[in-house]
Amino acid sequence: MVWRADELAAASWAIRVDLEVPPEALLAEDVGPGESEAIALAVQRRARLLLLDDRRARRIAEVAYHLRVKGVAGVLVAAKRRGLIASVQSVLVHIRGNGYYIAQPIIDRAVREAGEA
């Protein structure tokens, strides 16, 4: 399922949170605004897991901020292992077909990790 902004805003399970402190200037220069705010919020909230797909943002979050990071492919592999979805590959192909960029090597790796290859 792909969520539109208005659907997400209306979802009862979604909570909008404002940052207590804006992202550090250097972080905001290194990655996009969404990624820098996600990293800053994860640090502020002492998050156990941060969901990020951008490679550069992931690396910064892991190395500079010592955050545990997982991307959409990793979430889908975990869902497959728990029996929540039937196919990682079909979901990733669907997501990519709807405009979300996912590199083929990431799909290939996730498919292997999910035992689909």
NUDO-645622 format. One line per 4 residues: number of its first residue (from 1); for each residue x, y, z of N, C-alpha, C. Coordinates in steps of 0.05 Angstrom, whole numbers, plus 32768, in hexadecimal, padded with zeros to 4 digits. Atoms other than C-alpha are relative to their C-alpha. Layout:
% NUDO-645622
NUM	X Y Z X Y Z X Y Z  ...
***
This chain:
% NUDO-645622
1	8011 7FE8 8000 8000 8000 8000 8012 8019 8000  7FF2 7FE6 8000 8019 8046 7FF0 7FEE 8014 800D  8010 7FEC 7FF1 8002 807C 801F 8004 801C 7FF4  7FFF 7FE3 8008 7FF0 80C2 8006 8003 8010 801A
5	7FFB 7FEF 7FE9 8002 80FC 8034 7FE6 8004 8010  8019 7FFB 7FF1 7FB9 810A 8045 7FF6 7FE7 800F  8008 8018 7FF3 7FAC 80C1 8055 8011 7FFB 8019  7FEE 8003 7FE9 7FE9 80BE 8082 7FF9 8013 8016
9	8007 7FEC 7FEC 7FD5 80FE 80A5 7FE7 7FF8 8010  801A 8008 7FF3 7F90 80E0 80B4 8002 7FE5 800E  7FFE 801B 7FF4 7FAA 809C 80CB 8002 8003 801F  8001 7FFF 7FE2 7F9B 8090 8115 801A 7FF7 800D
13	7FE7 800B 7FF5 7FDD 806B 811F 8018 8012 7FFB  7FEA 7FEE 8007 8008 80A3 8102 8001 8017 8014  7FFD 7FEA 7FED 8023 80D6 8133 8014 8013 7FF5  7FEE 7FEC 800A 8042 8117 811C 800F 800C 8019
17	7FF0 7FF7 7FE9 807B 812D 8149 8012 8017 7FF6  7FED 7FEA 8007 80A1 816F 8147 801A 7FFB 800E  7FE6 8002 7FF4 80EB 8170 8154 8003 8013 8017  7FFA 7FEF 7FE9 8101 818B 8197 8016 8014 7FF8
21	7FE9 7FF0 8009 8141 81A4 8178 8004 7FFA 7FE2  7FFD 8005 801C 814C 81AD 812D 801A 7FF0 7FFA  7FE8 800F 8006 817F 8180 810A 8019 8012 7FFF  7FE7 7FF2 8001 81C8 8194 810F 8004 800B 7FE3
25	7FFC 7FF4 801B 81DC 81C2 80D5 8010 7FEE 7FEE  7FF0 8011 8011 8211 8192 80BB 7FF0 7FE8 7FF7  8010 8016 8008 81E0 8159 80BB 7FEC 8009 7FEA  8014 7FF6 8013 81AC 8183 8096 800D 8006 7FE5
29	7FF2 7FFB 801A 81E1 8194 8061 8007 7FE6 7FF2  7FF7 8019 800B 81F6 814B 8058 7FEA 7FEF 7FF4  8016 8011 800A 81B2 812B 804D 7FE7 8012 7FFD  8018 7FF1 8005 816C 8140 8039 7FF2 8008 801A
33	800E 7FF7 7FE7 813C 8164 806A 7FF1 7FEA 800E  800F 8016 7FF3 8112 8126 8076 8012 7FED 800F  7FED 8012 7FF3 814E 80FA 8085 800D 800D 8018  7FF3 7FF3 7FE9 816F 812E 80B2 7FED 8003 8017
37	8013 7FFF 7FEA 812F 8137 80DA 7FFB 7FE5 800C  8004 801B 7FF6 8125 80EC 80DF 8017 7FF8 8013  7FE9 8006 7FF0 816C 80E4 80FA 7FFF 8010 801A  8001 7FF0 7FE8 8164 811E 812A 7FEA 7FF6 8013
41	8015 800A 7FEF 8122 8103 8144 8007 7FE6 800D  7FF7 801A 7FF5 813F 80BD 814D 8013 8004 8017  7FED 7FF9 7FEA 8178 80DB 8176 7FF1 800B 8018  800E 7FF4 7FEA 8149 8106 819F 7FEE 7FED 800F
45	8012 8013 7FF4 8119 80CD 81AC 800E 7FE6 8009  7FF1 8019 7FFA 8150 8099 81B7 7FF3 7FE8 7FF3  800E 8015 800F 8130 806E 8182 8011 7FE6 7FFF  7FF2 801A 8002 8141 8024 8180 8005 7FF9 7FE3
49	7FFE 8006 801D 8139 8023 8134 7FF7 8018 7FF0  8007 7FEA 8012 8138 8057 80FD 7FFC 7FF5 7FE4  8006 8009 801B 8118 8049 80BA 800A 8015 7FEC  7FF5 7FEE 8014 8141 8069 8082 8009 7FEF 7FE8
53	7FF7 800E 8017 814F 8055 803B 8018 800E 7FF2  7FEA 7FF2 800C 817F 808B 8024 801B 7FF7 800A  7FE7 800C 7FF8 81C4 806C 8023 8012 8013 8011  7FEF 7FEC 7FF2 81EA 80AB 8039 7FF5 8005 801C
57	800D 7FFA 7FE7 81B8 80BA 8070 8003 7FE8 8013  7FFD 8018 7FF0 81BB 8072 8089 801C 7FFE 800C  7FE4 8001 7FF7 8207 8074 808D 8005 8014 8016  7FFC 7FEB 7FEC 8207 80B6 80B3 7FF2 7FF8 801A
61	800F 8007 7FE8 81D1 809D 80E3 800F 7FEA 800F  7FF2 8016 7FF3 81F8 805D 80F1 801B 8008 800C  7FE5 7FFA 7FF8 823E 8079 80F5 8002 8017 8013  7FFE 7FE8 7FF0 8236 80BF 8111 7FEE 8000 8018
65	8013 7FFE 7FEB 81F9 80B4 813C 7FFA 7FE5 800E  8002 801A 7FF4 81FF 806A 814D 7FE3 7FF5 8001  801C 8009 8001 81B7 805C 8138 7FFF 7FE5 7FF1  8006 8019 800F 819D 8018 8122 7FEC 8008 7FEA
69	800F 7FF7 8017 8181 8022 80DC 7FF7 7FE8 7FF0  800A 8014 8012 8155 7FF8 80B0 7FF1 800E 7FEA  800E 7FF4 8016 8139 8007 806B 7FE7 7FEF 7FFA  8019 800D 8008 80F8 7FF2 8049 8005 7FE2 7FF9
73	7FFB 801C 8007 8118 7FB3 802D 8005 7FEF 8019  7FFC 800F 7FE7 812F 7F9D 8072 7FE7 7FFC 8010  8019 8003 7FF3 80EB 7FAA 808F 7FEF 7FEA 7FF2  800F 8014 800F 80CC 7F7F 8058 800B 7FE4 8004
77	7FF4 801B 7FFA 80FD 7F46 8064 7FF7 7FF7 801B  800A 8008 7FE5 80EB 7F47 80AE 7FE3 7FF8 7FFF  801D 8007 8002 80A1 7F47 809C 7FFC 7FE5 7FF3  8002 801A 800D 80AB 7F0B 806E 8007 7FEA 8013
81	7FF7 8014 7FEC 80D0 7EE5 80A4 7FEB 7FFB 8016  8015 8003 7FEC 8096 7EF1 80D3 7FE5 7FF7 7FF4  8019 8009 800E 8063 7EDA 809F 7FEC 8015 7FFC  8013 7FEA 8003 8044 7F1F 8098 7FFB 8007 7FE2
85	8003 7FFC 801D 804F 7F23 804C 8009 7FE7 7FF2  7FFA 8019 800F 8054 7EED 8017 801A 8004 7FF0  7FEA 7FFC 8012 8089 7F0D 7FEB 800D 801B 8003  7FF1 7FE7 7FFF 80BF 7F41 7FF6 8004 800B 7FE4
89	7FFA 7FF7 801B 80CF 7F44 7FAC 7FE8 800E 7FF4  8018 7FF4 800D 8087 7F53 7F96 7FFA 801C 800D  8005 7FE6 7FF3 8080 7F8B 7FCA 8015 8015 7FF7  7FEB 7FED 8009 80C3 7FAB 7FB7 7FFC 8008 7FE3
93	8005 7FFA 801C 80B3 7FA7 7F6D 7FE8 8013 7FFE  8018 7FEF 8000 806E 7FC6 7F7B 8008 801D 8009  7FF8 7FE6 7FF6 808D 7FFE 7FA4 8010 800F 7FEB  7FEF 7FF3 8014 80C1 800C 7F6F 7FEF 8009 7FE8
97	8012 7FF9 8017 808B 800C 7F39 7FEF 8018 8006  8010 7FE8 7FF9 8067 8043 7F5F 8012 8018 8006  7FF0 7FE8 7FFF 80A2 8073 7F5C 8014 8001 8017  7FEC 8000 7FEA 80CB 8060 7F9A 8019 7FF3 7FF6
101	7FE8 800B 800A 8113 8056 7F86 800C 7FEB 8012  7FF1 8015 7FF2 8131 8014 7F9C 8012 7FF3 7FEC  7FED 800B 8012 8170 7FFC 7F7B 7FFD 7FE2 7FFE  8004 801C 8004 816E 7FB7 7F5D 8012 7FEF 8012
105	7FF1 8010 7FED 81A8 7F9D 7F88 7FF3 7FFE 801C  800E 8001 7FE6 817F 7FAF 7FC6 7FE9 7FEC 7FFF  8016 8014 8004 8144 7F88 7FAB 800B 7FE4 8000  7FF4 801B 8002 8170 7F4D 7F99 8009 7FF6 801B
109	7FF6 8008 7FE5 8190 7F4C 7FDF 7FE8 7FF9 8012  8018 8005 7FEF 814C 7F51 8002 7FF2 7FE6 7FF8  800D 8018 8009 8130 7F19 7FD7 8010 7FE7 8009  7FEF 8016 7FF6 816C 7EEC 7FE9 7FFC 7FFC 801E
113	8002 8002 7FE3 8166 7EFD 8033 7FE4 7FF5 8009  801A 800A 7FFA 811C 7EED 8031 7FFC 7FE3 7FF7  8001 801C 8009 812B 7EA9 8012 7FEF 7FFD 7FE8  8010 8001 8019 8107 7EB9 7FD1 8011 7FFB 7FE7
117	7FEF 8004 8017 8143 7EAF 7FA4 800E 7FE6 8001
***
